[in-house]
Amino acid sequence: MACRAYVSFVISNSDNRHMNNSTESSLMHLPVTDSLAIAILNGDWTPGSSKTLEAIQEEFGISRTVAREAARSLEAVNAVAIRRRVGLIAQSPDQWSALSPQVIQWKLRSDHRAQELLSLTELRLAIEPAAADGAARHASIDVKAKFPVLAMELRKHGESGDLETFHKLDIQFHSLLLRNSGNEIFAALADIVAVILRGRVEIDMYPRRPEASALDAHEAVAEAIWKGDGQAARQAMHDIVDEVETAITGGTQ
């Protein structure tokens, strides 16, 4: 697996003579955690079965400190349960912390990616139109003024094919909207939506060039927020996310 190859790379390129346990684990437990989580998701580690720390140390060629940190990270999102004299017991993915950004990233990189992307898009469809309505009604004038600028930049970089900049701006646009919706729950979901937007790009489920209709809809959201028209902002944001859902369920990118 790619994660296991990365673990080997980290180990081979680490000078452990100058590394205390805390630094070592902070550098090395993350790819181990990724690999173990994806093994559960893909059925390579069956829920209900167990692994000891010693087995994980041997599998990845890591220290007990690193194995323990990986175990704690998995336990923190309910991916495993830890039992004395048994070790780590894999948990069914439907018991994991579904809104954890790390869990979302794992699922998008696993055999669960299609269902996960659809579920996340349905979440966006439920919250982002309402957040756009809220931003139109509650955001300050200074914040509202940022939306037309971001929409203009999105069109510029989308039409020119500068997708790296486009995606960064897209995340800024949606994060700004959620954080200024006047709803603290929506604001708390901004980082999760950023993970969703970034993840769709990373798994190559985004168009090579943004659709003109998506650029138009972002401009419509921006204009409605600037004018304080909550209903128009809600409808335009619904159009944006609904187009994503249609692309996913229709099997297109």
RONU-210410 format. One line per field, with one value per residue (C-alpha): residue number from 1; residue in one letter; x, y, z. Coordinates in steps of 0.1 Angstrom, whole numbers, plus 2048, in hexadecimal, padded with zeros to 3 digits. Layout:
N
titor c(NUM,...)
kollo c(a,...)
u c(X,...)
v c(Y,...)
w c(Z,...)
END
This chain:
253
titor c(1,2,3,4,5,6,7,8,9,10,11,12,13,14,15,16,17,18,19,20,21,22,23,24,25,26,27,28,29,30,31,32,33,34,35,36,37,38,39,40,41,42,43,44,45,46,47,48,49,50,51,52,53,54,55,56,57,58,59,60,61,62,63,64,65,66,67,68,69,70,71,72,73,74,75,76,77,78,79,80,81,82,83,84,85,86,87,88,89,90,91,92,93,94,95,96,97,98,99,100,101,102,103,104,105,106,107,108,109,110,111,112,113,114,115,116,117,118,119,120,121,122,123,124,125,126,127,128,129,130,131,132,133,134,135,136,137,138,139,140,141,142,143,144,145,146,147,148,149,150,151,152,153,154,155,156,157,158,159,160,161,162,163,164,165,166,167,168,169,170,171,172,173,174,175,176,177,178,179,180,181,182,183,184,185,186,187,188,189,190,191,192,193,194,195,196,197,198,199,200,201,202,203,204,205,206,207,208,209,210,211,212,213,214,215,216,217,218,219,220,221,222,223,224,225,226,227,228,229,230,231,232,233,234,235,236,237,238,239,240,241,242,243,244,245,246,247,248,249,250,251,252,253)
kollo c(m,a,c,r,a,y,v,s,f,v,i,s,n,s,d,n,r,h,m,n,n,s,t,e,s,s,l,m,h,l,p,v,t,d,s,l,a,i,a,i,l,n,g,d,w,t,p,g,s,s,k,t,l,e,a,i,q,e,e,f,g,i,s,r,t,v,a,r,e,a,a,r,s,l,e,a,v,n,a,v,a,i,r,r,r,v,g,l,i,a,q,s,p,d,q,w,s,a,l,s,p,q,v,i,q,w,k,l,r,s,d,h,r,a,q,e,l,l,s,l,t,e,l,r,l,a,i,e,p,a,a,a,d,g,a,a,r,h,a,s,i,d,v,k,a,k,f,p,v,l,a,m,e,l,r,k,h,g,e,s,g,d,l,e,t,f,h,k,l,d,i,q,f,h,s,l,l,l,r,n,s,g,n,e,i,f,a,a,l,a,d,i,v,a,v,i,l,r,g,r,v,e,i,d,m,y,p,r,r,p,e,a,s,a,l,d,a,h,e,a,v,a,e,a,i,w,k,g,d,g,q,a,a,r,q,a,m,h,d,i,v,d,e,v,e,t,a,i,t,g,g,t,q)
u c(800,80B,809,81F,838,838,83E,85D,868,864,877,893,897,895,8B5,8A8,8C8,8BD,898,886,867,84F,85E,861,83D,830,843,83B,81A,804,80C,809,7E7,7DC,7E6,7D5,7B5,7B3,7BA,79A,787,792,78B,7B0,7AC,78A,775,774,797,7B5,7D9,7F2,80B,826,816,813,838,843,82C,839,85B,854,85A,841,83D,832,81B,80B,805,7F5,7DE,7D4,7CC,7B6,7A5,79D,786,778,78A,797,790,7AE,7AC,7C7,7D7,7C4,7D1,7BF,79D,791,76F,755,759,735,740,75C,75A,749,751,775,78A,7A2,787,779,79C,7A0,77E,785,7A6,795,77C,761,769,74A,731,745,746,720,71A,72F,71F,6FD,70A,715,6F3,6E3,6F8,708,6E9,6DD,700,6FF,6DD,6EC,70B,6F5,6E2,6FD,71F,72F,733,759,753,738,74F,767,74F,74D,773,777,75E,770,791,781,775,797,7AB,790,78E,7B4,7B9,7CC,7BB,7D2,7CA,7A6,7A2,7B2,79B,77D,785,789,767,754,766,75F,73B,737,74B,736,714,709,706,722,71B,71F,73F,74D,748,75E,77D,769,75C,780,78A,76E,777,79C,795,780,79E,7B7,7A3,79F,77A,779,776,796,787,76B,749,73D,71D,731,743,722,713,730,72C,706,70D,726,70F,6F1,706,713,6EF,6E3,6CB,6C9,6B1,6C5,6E5,6D4,6C8,6E9,6FD,6E4,6EB,710,70E,6F2,707,722,709,6FD,720,727,707,709,72C,73C,758)
v c(800,824,82E,811,81B,83E,830,81F,83F,853,838,836,85C,862,867,857,85E,882,87C,879,863,880,88D,86A,861,883,87D,858,84E,860,84B,82C,838,83E,81C,80A,81E,818,7F3,7F1,805,7EF,7CF,7C5,7C7,7B9,7CB,7B7,7A9,7B5,7BF,7C2,7DF,7C6,7BB,7DF,7E6,7C8,7CF,7F3,7F0,80B,811,80A,830,835,816,823,846,836,822,841,854,837,834,859,856,834,822,809,7FF,7F8,7DB,7CF,7AE,7AF,7CE,7E3,7D6,7E3,7F4,7F5,816,81F,824,83C,861,86A,890,88C,89C,87F,865,878,878,852,84A,85F,84B,829,813,828,847,848,844,85C,877,873,875,894,8A5,89E,8AE,8CD,8CE,8CF,8EB,901,910,91A,927,93D,94A,952,963,97A,984,984,98A,9AC,9C3,9BD,997,99A,9AF,991,97A,98C,98F,96A,961,976,966,944,94B,959,93B,921,92D,930,90C,916,8FB,8FC,921,91B,8FF,914,931,919,90D,932,93A,91E,922,947,940,927,93B,95A,949,954,92F,922,8FE,907,91A,8FB,8E7,8FD,8E8,8C9,8D8,8E2,8BE,8B3,8CC,8C4,89E,89F,8AE,896,877,885,88A,8AE,8BB,8C3,8E6,8F4,8F4,917,911,90C,92D,93F,931,93C,95F,95D,953,970,98A,97E,97F,9A2,9AE,99D,987,968,955,95A,950,931,927,92E,91A,8FD,8FE,8FB,8DD,8CC,8CD,8BA,8A0,89B,896,87C,868,86B,85C,87B,890)
w c(800,7F9,81E,828,80E,81C,83F,832,822,842,856,83D,83C,861,876,896,8A9,8AB,8B1,8D2,8D5,8D2,8B1,8A3,8A9,89C,87B,877,886,86D,84E,864,870,84D,841,85E,859,834,83A,84F,835,818,82B,82F,855,85E,878,898,893,8A6,8A2,8BE,8C1,8BB,89A,88E,898,883,866,862,871,88B,8AF,8CB,8D0,8AC,8AD,8CD,8BE,89F,8B6,8CA,8AA,89D,8BF,8C0,8A1,8AC,890,8AA,8CD,8E3,8FC,913,90A,8E9,8D7,8BD,8B2,891,892,876,862,869,88E,885,88C,86B,86D,876,859,85C,859,83A,82A,831,822,803,7FE,803,7F2,803,7EF,7D9,7F5,80B,7F1,7EC,811,815,7F7,807,827,813,802,824,833,819,809,82D,834,815,820,842,834,81F,83E,859,84A,84E,830,830,82E,814,7FE,7FC,7EA,7C9,7C9,7D0,7B5,79C,7A4,7A2,77F,775,781,777,753,750,75D,77C,790,7AE,7B5,7AC,7C6,7E1,7D9,7D9,7FC,807,7F8,809,82A,82B,825,841,85A,854,852,875,87F,895,88B,866,86F,881,861,84C,851,848,828,81F,823,80D,7F2,7F4,7F5,7D5,7C3,7D2,7C7,7A4,7A5,79A,776,764,75F,774,764,758,76B,78C,786,77F,79E,7B4,7A6,7AD,7D1,7D4,7C6,7DB,7FB,7F2,7EC,80C,7F8,80D,7F8,7D8,7EA,7F6,7D4,7C3,7DD,7D9,7B3,7BA,7D1,7BE,79E,7B2,7BE,79A,78E,7A8,7A4,77F,77F,76E,77A)
END
